[in-house]
């Protein structure tokens, strides 16, 4: 837990270890959410470009997983075919 002060202008300083952990630099934007049950949350602001990159990455991962699943099914079918041929 880190305790920080709020200035008379309502400014806070996010500790350097947290900024480094999340790669936040001078000029980066954050979003503050006032959640009724969980309190205040600070999240990184994601530009459309960053969101597209994340979605592209996730889409790529999904496609790879689908290909791997299809390949596993093909291998299983081939094993079953070979087993049937060997037991004739």
Secondary structure, DSSP 8 states (H G I E B T S, - for coil): -----B-TTS-B---HHHHHHHT--TT--EEEEEETTTEEEEEE---HHHHHHHHHHHHHHHHHHHHHHHHHHHHHHHHHHHHHHHT-
